[in-house]
Amino acid sequence: MAAKPQQNGVSPCELMIYGASDVLSWSPENPLEAADAVAVQGGRIAEVGRARDLKRRWAPAQERDAEGGLVCPGFVDGHTHPAFAVGRASEYDLKCQGRTYQEIAATGGGILSSVRSVRAASEAELTAAVARNFRRMLRHGTTTCEAKSGYGLSVADERKSLRAIRAAAAQTGMTALPTFLGAHAVPEEFHGRAEKYLDLLCREALPAIKEEQLARAADVYIEDGAFSVAQARRYLECARDLGFALRIHADQFSALGGVQLAAELGAESVDHLEVLSDAGLEALALSRKTWAGLLPVVPHFLGQKTDAPARKLIKSGVPWFVATDFNPGSAYTPSLPEAAHFARRRLGLTAAEALFGVTAAAADSLGLRGRKGRLTPGADADLLILDLPDVAHFGYALGENPVRAVMQGGRWVESV
């Protein structure tokens, strides 16, 4: 992708960043050694290496001194729920006093509480709320995210949510990959009639969303009180037949067989896995295609003692990524650096693994390998300057934002 060389052998480029403590391009098995500079041209990475070498090959129109900061790819959040109208702060006291997620949901809180507020919001109001969430994510270094609907739970309100995600991404510059999560919960008007609600999803919602090209993937929550494996199979097979990629919530509180279903259907990812069974682990290990989405903020937020068995997954060769699960009820943080802290503390990941999990791994899980999550020639120039001296400090501090500067597509995000 290099620009056409000038006669003296030096090519013009738009920007050169130099003076980094390190530039991670990035893979934990093969990190780029001794790099302190990046050349950017045409909104893409032109070259990464030593400044003294790059300056012999590139003539930048602008330069920026990283001043010893760590340069890495823009973060990629592979599991978020940004399409909510208001938070659920009033429920947090209950969580901290020992009420479980399921107990709160049974009294009308939880997901159905968010559904009521999304349905009451206009599309413009919901778009503004999603845009605020995207700006919060950008401030913490997330330049690409998977963005789920799931708080509308009607054909009209799910379409409204997905349109709000699309409009908010255009307003903020966030690269958002939308996922239809109509099977997040059974809405109140279908209480006791889950099969009728699935009829609506399969016959009306999925075809309408596909026709409008509002989502690239479909998701389902497999859990007691949500959807069974049999119900999920029906919905996912319908989505797959329409051309949607599949992403699944499973094994959060109960191991019902959702992980095995994900592997069988070739889902892109299956996320949570706090109570992953041996059978589920074996299915993922045999598949090696379905990614394990690790969401370490959630057990902390909900006061759970169990975590996804990250080291077992890694040892078994299962592809994995780390995400926030940013949502109003069980992971109210837009910060992947915060998620990385809990991934290190609760899941036993190294700093290098945590950074890999929120960049290259997450991008690959979304089919973005070569475009996002790595600073390699031809990739989008989505990058961060972190106020960290080295990779060992990533996820070390708690409650601090290490992001000093955000670039997306070759442009600095000046104000978010």
Backbone hydrogen bonds, N-H to C=O, Kabsch-Sander energy under -0.5 kcal/mol:
donor,donor_aa,acceptor,acceptor_aa,energy
6,Q,10,V,-1.6
9,G,6,Q,-1.9
11,S,57,R,-2.9
13,C,59,A,-1.8
14,E,40,V,-1.2
15,L,40,V,-1.8
16,M,62,Q,-1.6
17,I,38,V,-2.6
18,Y,64,R,-2.3
20,A,36,D,-2.0
21,S,69,G,-2.3
22,D,69,G,-0.7
23,V,35,A,-0.6
24,L,71,V,-2.5
25,S,23,V,-0.5
36,D,49,G,-1.8
37,A,49,G,-1.8
38,V,17,I,-2.2
39,A,47,E,-2.9
40,V,15,L,-2.8
41,Q,44,R,-2.3
44,R,41,Q,-1.4
45,I,379,A,-2.8
46,A,39,A,-3.0
47,E,39,A,-1.3
49,G,37,A,-2.1
53,D,50,R,-0.7
54,L,50,R,-2.6
55,K,51,A,-2.5
56,R,53,D,-0.9
57,R,53,D,-0.7
57,R,54,L,-1.0
58,W,54,L,-2.2
59,A,11,S,-3.0
61,A,13,C,-2.2
62,Q,14,E,-1.0
64,R,16,M,-2.2
66,A,18,Y,-3.7
66,A,64,R,-0.6
68,G,19,G,-3.2
69,G,66,A,-1.9
70,L,386,L,-2.0
71,V,22,D,-2.5
72,C,384,L,-1.8
74,G,382,D,-2.1
75,F,141,G,-2.2
76,V,358,V,-3.2
77,D,144,T,-2.5
78,G,76,V,-0.8
80,T,146,E,-0.6
81,H,326,F,-3.1
83,A,148,K,-0.9
84,F,82,P,-1.8
88,R,328,P,-0.9
91,E,88,R,-1.4
92,Y,89,A,-1.3
93,D,89,A,-0.6
95,K,91,E,-2.0
96,C,92,Y,-2.7
97,Q,93,D,-1.4
98,G,95,K,-1.7
99,R,94,L,-2.6
104,I,100,T,-2.3
105,A,101,Y,-2.0
106,A,102,Q,-2.1
107,T,103,E,-0.8
107,T,104,I,-0.7
108,G,105,A,-1.7
109,G,104,I,-2.1
112,L,109,G,-0.8
113,S,110,G,-1.0
114,S,110,G,-1.4
115,V,111,I,-2.1
116,R,112,L,-1.8
117,S,113,S,-1.4
118,V,114,S,-2.2
119,R,115,V,-2.5
120,A,116,R,-1.4
121,A,117,S,-0.9
121,A,118,V,-0.6
126,L,122,S,-2.6
127,T,123,E,-2.6
128,A,124,A,-2.1
129,A,125,E,-1.9
130,V,126,L,-2.6
131,A,127,T,-2.6
132,R,128,A,-2.0
133,N,129,A,-1.9
134,F,130,V,-2.7
135,R,131,A,-2.3
136,R,132,R,-2.0
137,M,133,N,-2.1
138,L,134,F,-2.7
139,R,135,R,-2.3
140,H,136,R,-0.9
140,H,137,M,-0.7
141,G,138,L,-2.1
142,T,137,M,-2.4
143,T,75,F,-2.1
143,T,141,G,-0.7
144,T,75,F,-1.5
145,C,175,T,-2.7
146,E,77,D,-2.7
147,A,177,L,-2.4
148,K,80,T,-2.2
148,K,146,E,-0.5
149,S,179,T,-2.1
158,E,154,S,-2.6
159,R,155,V,-2.0
160,K,156,A,-2.2
161,S,157,D,-1.9
162,L,158,E,-2.4
163,R,159,R,-2.5
164,A,160,K,-2.2
165,I,161,S,-2.1
166,R,162,L,-2.1
167,A,163,R,-2.7
168,A,164,A,-2.7
169,A,165,I,-2.1
170,A,166,R,-1.8
171,Q,167,A,-2.0
172,T,168,A,-2.1
173,G,169,A,-2.3
175,T,143,T,-2.0
176,A,174,M,-1.0
177,L,145,C,-3.0
179,T,147,A,-2.6
180,F,217,A,-3.0
181,L,179,T,-0.7
183,A,219,D,-0.8
184,H,181,L,-0.6
184,H,182,G,-0.7
185,A,182,G,-0.5
190,F,187,P,-1.9
191,H,188,E,-1.7
193,R,190,F,-3.0
197,Y,193,R,-1.7
198,L,194,A,-2.4
199,D,195,E,-1.9
200,L,196,K,-1.7
201,L,197,Y,-2.3
202,C,198,L,-2.8
203,R,199,D,-2.7
204,E,200,L,-2.1
205,A,200,L,-2.2
206,L,201,L,-3.0
208,A,204,E,-2.1
209,I,205,A,-2.7
210,K,206,L,-2.3
211,E,207,P,-2.5
212,E,208,A,-1.9
213,Q,209,I,-0.6
213,Q,210,K,-0.8
214,L,209,I,-2.2
216,R,178,P,-2.4
217,A,178,P,-1.1
218,A,245,A,-2.7
219,D,180,F,-2.5
220,V,247,R,-0.6
221,Y,183,A,-2.4
222,I,220,V,-0.7
222,I,249,H,-2.3
223,E,221,Y,-0.8
223,E,227,F,-1.2
226,A,223,E,-2.6
227,F,221,Y,-1.3
232,A,228,S,-2.6
233,R,229,V,-2.7
234,R,230,A,-1.8
235,Y,231,Q,-2.0
236,L,232,A,-3.2
237,E,233,R,-2.7
238,C,234,R,-1.6
239,A,235,Y,-2.4
240,R,236,L,-3.1
241,D,237,E,-2.2
242,L,238,C,-1.2
243,G,240,R,-1.4
244,F,239,A,-2.4
245,A,216,R,-2.3
247,R,218,A,-2.3
248,I,269,S,-2.0
249,H,220,V,-2.7
250,A,248,I,-0.5
250,A,271,D,-2.3
251,D,254,S,-0.6
256,L,254,S,-1.2
261,L,257,G,-1.8
262,A,258,G,-2.3
263,A,259,V,-2.3
264,E,260,Q,-2.5
265,L,261,L,-2.6
266,G,262,A,-0.6
266,G,263,A,-0.8
267,A,262,A,-2.7
268,E,246,L,-2.7
269,S,246,L,-1.0
270,V,291,W,-2.6
271,D,248,I,-3.1
272,H,293,G,-2.1
273,L,250,A,-2.0
273,L,271,D,-0.7
275,V,251,D,-2.5
276,L,273,L,-1.5
281,L,277,S,-2.5
282,E,278,D,-2.4
283,A,279,A,-2.1
284,L,280,G,-2.2
285,A,281,L,-2.6
286,L,282,E,-2.3
287,S,283,A,-1.9
288,R,284,L,-2.9
291,W,268,E,-3.1
291,W,289,K,-0.5
292,A,319,P,-2.7
293,G,270,V,-2.0
293,G,291,W,-0.7
294,L,292,A,-0.7
294,L,321,F,-2.8
295,L,293,G,-0.5
298,V,295,L,-1.2
300,H,296,P,-0.9
301,F,297,V,-2.9
302,L,298,V,-2.6
303,G,299,P,-0.8
303,G,300,H,-0.7
304,Q,299,P,-2.3
310,A,308,A,-2.2
313,L,309,P,-2.2
314,I,310,A,-2.7
315,K,311,R,-2.6
316,S,312,K,-1.8
317,G,314,I,-1.5
318,V,313,L,-2.4
321,F,292,A,-2.0
322,V,357,G,-1.8
323,A,294,L,-2.4
325,D,79,H,-2.1
326,F,79,H,-0.6
327,N,331,A,-1.7
331,A,327,N,-0.6
333,T,331,A,-2.3
336,L,334,P,-0.7
339,A,335,S,-1.8
340,A,336,L,-2.6
341,H,337,P,-1.6
342,F,338,E,-1.8
343,A,339,A,-2.2
344,R,340,A,-2.1
345,R,341,H,-2.7
346,R,342,F,-3.0
347,L,342,F,-0.9
347,L,343,A,-0.7
348,G,344,R,-0.7
349,L,343,A,-1.9
354,A,350,T,-2.6
355,L,351,A,-2.3
356,F,352,A,-2.3
357,G,353,E,-2.6
358,V,354,A,-1.1
359,T,356,F,-1.2
360,A,373,G,-0.5
361,A,356,F,-2.3
362,A,356,F,-0.5
363,A,359,T,-2.4
364,D,360,A,-2.6
365,S,361,A,-2.1
366,L,362,A,-0.9
366,L,363,A,-0.8
367,G,364,D,-1.7
368,L,363,A,-2.6
371,R,368,L,-2.4
372,K,368,L,-2.2
375,L,25,S,-5.8
376,T,374,R,-0.9
378,G,45,I,-2.7
379,A,376,T,-2.6
380,D,371,R,-1.9
381,A,43,G,-2.5
382,D,380,D,-2.3
383,L,381,A,-0.7
383,L,407,M,-1.5
384,L,72,C,-2.8
385,I,405,A,-2.0
386,L,70,L,-3.5
386,L,384,L,-0.6
387,D,402,P,-3.7
388,L,386,L,-2.2
393,H,390,D,-1.4
394,F,391,V,-2.0
396,Y,393,H,-1.7
397,A,393,H,-0.7
404,R,385,I,-2.8
404,R,402,P,-0.5
405,A,385,I,-1.5
407,M,383,L,-3.0
408,Q,411,R,-3.1
410,G,381,A,-2.2
411,R,408,Q,-1.5
413,V,406,V,-3.3
414,E,412,W,-1.2
